Every structure is written in C-alpha cells, then in structure tokens.
Amino acid sequence: MRSSLTTTSIRVLLTTVLLTAGVATQASAEPVPDEWCLGPPGIHQSGWPFEGTLSNVPLQVPISVTLGMDNVATVCVGMTAVVQKADGSQRTVVPLDLDGGSTYPPSWTKYGHLTATVANGAGDWVIKKITWGSKFRDVNVPFKVTRTTTLTLEQPARTSGTARTTITGMVRQYTSTGVQAPSANRTVDIMHQVGSRITTAKSDSSGRYRATVAFTQTTTLRAIVPGAGDQYPVYSGFVTAHKLLAMSYLSAASTGQVNKLWKVSGTAFPGKLWTALEIWTGTAWVPAGSASYTLANGSYSRYWKPSRTGTFRLRVVVSGPRLDNSPWNREVTVTVKA
C-alpha cells in the first residue's frame, strides 16, 4: 500500500544531495525498511558543500542517499536515482554505487554522479525516484545547475595626491557552447582586503565594470559579484592600488630676523598627513620645534624662531601611512639678520 510524505526542496548544488527524513515520498507496495537503504528520505548535507557550476566541460553533480544504519553499505547495492529536468526532459538513471559519508555528525551514504552536459545541463532538475532492487521510493527533490561566472580585476594605475584611482575589470558567463560571453548589468562590489565594501559598480553590455575611488593610502582590494538566488558569489584575485603623496613647493620668506617667527607654508595630499619642520646642523637634520597634521584642505604652516644670524637650511618633511613615497620633503634656505 502506498503512503505519502511531505516534499522538501533544496538549494542548488549546496552539497551532494542526500535523502534523509522529511521529503514527500511514496513507498513501493512491498514494505521498505526505513532503517536500511531507502530511508528515512529527505535532504541532508554531507561533508563540504558542493558548489560546482557548469563551464566548458560537463559537470559531475553528486547525488546521494543517506543510509539508515551504520555498516549497511555492503547490503545497499544496486541502488539508483532517477533524475530529470523539471520539464521532464533528460530523464536519467544515476547508479548510486559509491560509498560516502561523514563523521560529524555521523552519516553513511551511497552516491553517484549526474553528468550535466555543457549544451543543455544548466537549469532546474528534480530527483524523482530512488530504487533498491525491486523496492523504490518516489521523491520530488529539486535542484538547479547554473553556469559559471568569471570575474577579473585589472591592476590599477598608481595615482598621486587627490587623483582618483580607476578600478576596472570584466564579468563573463559561460554559454551553452562552452565559451565565455559578456555578462551585462551585474553588480560588482569592490572590497577592501579586510572585507569592508569600498564601492559598487555595474557591468555594461561588454561585461566591463568601472569605478573611481579617492584612495588616501596604498590599498589591497578585490572584486566580488554577490550571490543571488541560485548563483554563488564570484571572487576576483587581489590587486594593490598604489598611492603617492603629493607635496606643493614651499612658500616662505628667504630672510628672517633673530627672535622673530619665520613661517613656511604649503599643501600636501591625500588625507591627513604629518608635517614636521627640520633644520640642518651641518651634520644631521634635527627637529626645528614645529610639527602637526595637515588641515582638512591639505594646507599647513610651520614656524621657526631663529636665535642668531646666519644662513640656514630648513625643510618640511611630510609623511603618512601606506604611501609609496612617504616620507617626502622640500627644502628652503633662509638668511637670518639681526
């Protein structure tokens, strides 16, 4: 006598598809021992998730059934899974002739592979039946096969000061002929190496995406096409966008007076940079007593009060974290009079 259970759906290609408790089934007229080869039915993950996608070669999709007890793999021989497209096409019998499972938590499986072809393997599929000799169990377990997306991120040009960095790359999708074609209108997240988002771009009709970013430091980044629905996230490799600080020429009087403040000004970019005034002693550069960060507009002013007459060399040193040319400096000569 046939009985009915509830059908549980699955997400595409998460792992090998395992049949455990909770999926709608119909048992054969002959009683099926649930604790053995055909039960309990359902969907269960085994080991690491299977995240395969279809590219230019056929995809081997693992289909498996959880065994009800330990040490029954030698008994559960001759098992098969009947698999087809959701529209009823490509009906295939998959032999479940391999042994598998995991120990945390413990589970034991029989499994085999569905070959999803490049030309027409992508799309919605359904596991319809599990058989073991004369016994069978009707099921309705959907899953999806998707085509591979590829993502590139090109090396950005090094920029200086306030110049913005252009970030660009390509999004492509494998087709039914096994070639890559542009993938338009795809969201691309530009991410810091540590995982936070920098900005977002969209691919155009050629598959190219482009964004400009005002970096203040040399930055390592990657691009990600986020997962959506049955699509997995796609990641580019990491690249480093290099940044140089830019420092203006110094603005200062060429003469000064003893015991009166002498001023030197300028600008430096990008970001908040440390500026320090130094004086040459004849053997080394030493602090001249004036140092601070640039203002929000990049400007700074440093001061020096000479204590004697003479001709002196002074310089402003600008520095900041993760800038390829930091520290940088410019020098002036000052004649001090009484």
N, C-alpha and C positions, 0 to 999 in steps of 0.2 A: 504494500500500500504506500502511495507517495505522500510525503509531507512537505510543508512549505516553511522556510525560514526567511529572515529579512536580509535584503541585499545591501552590502556596504560598498561604496565606491572608493577608489584610490586616486592619489595624485600621481601624475605621470612619472614613471621611471625613478621613484624615490629609492627603491632597492629592488632586490629580487622580490617578485610578487609572491607572497606566502598566503596560503589559505588556512585560517585558524577560526576561532569562534566568532559568530556574529554576522555572516553573509547569507543572503537568501539562497536556499538550495532546495533541490528535490532529490530525494534518495531513490535508488532503484527498488523494485518490488522485493528483491531479496534483502533482508536486514543487513545493514552496513555497520560494522563495529566502529563507532566513532573514535574509540581509543586507539585504533590501528591506522590504516593508511589513508582513509578518506575523511578523517575528521580530527578535531572539530573544524568546520570551514570558517573562513573569514579572511582578513587582510592583516598581515603582520610583517614588520621589518626584520631582516636577519642580517647581522653583520653590518658593514658600512653601507650607506645609501648608494644605490646605483644611479648615476647621473649621466648616463650616456646619451648622446644626441647623434643624429644622422648627418654624416658629412659626405665624403666622396667614396665611402666604402660601406657595405651593408653593416647594419647594427645588430649585434647579438644581444637580445633582450632576455634577461634571465627570468624564467617562470618557475616558481617552486611551490611546494605544498608542505605544510608543517605536519610532521608525524605525531600521532597522539602519545607515543611512548618512546622511551629510550631503547636502543638496540633492536629496532624493528626494520632497519633499512634493508637487511637481507631478506625479510619477508615481503616487503612492499616493492616487489619487482614487477616490471611490465606496466608501470603507471604512465599515463599520458595526460596532456592537457589539450583541449580543443580550443583554438584561438582564432578569432576572425576580426575583420574591420567592423566598425559599428554599423555600417550599411549592409553587412552580410557578406561582403566580398573577402577574398583571400583567406577563406577558411582553411586552417592548417592544424594538423595533429602534431604536437610537440612531445617527443619522448622525454619522460622525466627519469632519466637513467643515471643521474649523478647524485652523489651524497653530499650533503652540506649541513650547515647549522652554525650555532654559536653557543658559547658557554655562559654569557652574561646578558640576559638570563638564559638558562639552558633551553635550547630548542634543536630539533633534528628535522632535516628536510630531505626531500627528493626534488631534484630540479633538472631543467633542461633549458635550451635557448630557442627563442623565436628569432628567425632571421628576417629583419625588416630591411627590404631592399632600398637602394638609393632612389629608384624611379618612383615607387609608389608606397614606400614603407611609412612615410610620415602620416600622421593623422590619429583619429580615435580608434582604439582597439578594445576588444572585450574577450575575457576568458569565459567560455560558455560551459565547459564540462570538464570534469576530472574523472578518469577511468582507472580501474584496477581489476584486470581480468574481466569477469562478467559483471562486475559491480561498477556503478557510476554514480556521480553526483552532479546534477545540473546547477550551475552557478551563473552569476552575471556580474563579473568583476571588470569594470572599465579601467583603461589606462591610455596614455597618449604617448606617441613618438613625435618628437619635434626635431627640426633641422638645426644644425649648428650655426651659431652666430660667431663671427670672428671680429676682433676689435684691436686696432693698433693705436698707439700714441707716439707721435713723432718727437724727436729731440728738439726742444725749443731753442731758439737763438738766445745767446746771453744778452741781457739788457743792462743799462746803466741808469742810475738815478730814478727819475719819475717815469721813464719809458715803460709802457705796459708790455707784458710778455704774452705773445700769441701762442695758444695751445691748439693743436690740430691733430687729426687722425682720421681713420676710416672705420666704418661699420659695414660689414658684408655678411651675406647669408648664403649658405649652400642651397643650390636648386636641385630639381629632380634629375638633372643631367650630371650632377656631381661637380659643378663649377660654382665659383663664388660670384655673386651679383651684389650690386649696391643695395643697402638696406636703408631706406629713407625714413625720415620722421621718427627716428629712435632717440629716446632720451639718453644722454651720456652725462654721468656725474664725474666731475674732476675732483679727485680726493687727495688730501694730504696722506703721506705715508702712515701717519698715526691713525688715520681712519676718518677724520672730520672732512666735511664737504667744503671745497673751495668755491666752486661754481657749477652750473649746469649748462649744457649745450644740446642742440638738436642736429641730427644728421640731415643733410639736404638730399636732393634727388640723386646725387652722385655717391651718396653714402658718407660724404665728408662732413665732419663737425668742426666747429671753430669757436674759440672763446678767447677773450683777452682778460688778463689778470694783472692787478697792480701789486706785484710782489715787492716786499721790503727786505727780503733775505733770500739767499740761495735755498731752494725748496725742492725736496723729492716728492714726486706725485705719481699717481696712476689714474687711469680712466676705468669706469665701470658702467656697463649697460645693466640697469637693475633688472632683477627677475620680475616677471609679471604673468599671472595666470599659470600656465604650464611651462613657461620659459624660465630657465635657470639664469642667474646673473652671469655676466661675461666680464672678464678682467683683462686689462692690458698689462704689459710689463711696467716696471717702474722706470721713470726717467728723472733727471735732475735739471731743474731750471736755474741756471746760474745768474747771479746778480752782482753788479759792481756798484760801489758808492760813487757819486759824482760830487765834486767839490769845486766851488767857484774860486776864481782868483781872489786874493785878499785885498780888502780896502782898508788902507791905513796911511797915516801921515809919515813921510820919510824922515821927519825930525820930531824930537821931543824935548822936554825940559826936565831938569832934575827935580825930584819930589812932586811932579805933577803926573796925573794919569795919562797914559797913552793908550789909544783904543785901536783895535783891529777887528774888522767885521767880515762876514761872508755868509754863504749859504752852503748847505750840504744835504744831500738826499741819497737814498729814500729812508723814510721812517725817522724814528727818534735816535739820533747819533750823539756820541760823546765827543766833545771838543775840548782840547787842552792846549794852553799856551806854554811853550817851552823856549828856553834861551840857551845859546851855545856858550859854554865856559872856556872854550879853547881846546878842551879835550873830550867833552861829552855834552849831550843835550840834557838839561835838567828842568823840572817844573818852574814856571815863572809866576805861579800863585793864582792863576785864573783858569777855571775849568768848570764845565757844566754841559747839559744836554742842549741840542738844538730846540728851537721853538716849533710849534705846530706847522709854521710856514717854512721851516727849514733854515731859518736865519739864526745867527748867533753873534755875540760880541764878547771879546775877551780884553782884559785890561792889564796894564803893567805900569808900575811906578818906579822909574829909574832912580838910583841913588847917587849916580856920578855921571860925569860927562864921558863921551867916547862914542865909538861906533859899535853897534851890537847887531848880531844876527838873532832873529826870533822866528819861530814857526808855530803854526796851528796844526795839531795832529787830530784827525777825525777817525773814529773807529766805531764799529758796530758788529753785532754777531752775524755769522754766516754770510759775509760779503767777501767775494773773491779777492778784492784788493785792499781789504782792511788790515792794518791802519794805513791811512793816506795822509799826506801833509803838503803844505805850501809854506814858503819862507819869504821873509822880508828883511831888509836891512834898515836900521834906524840910527840916525845920528842924534845924540843927546847933547844939548847945550845947557849952559848954566842958566 
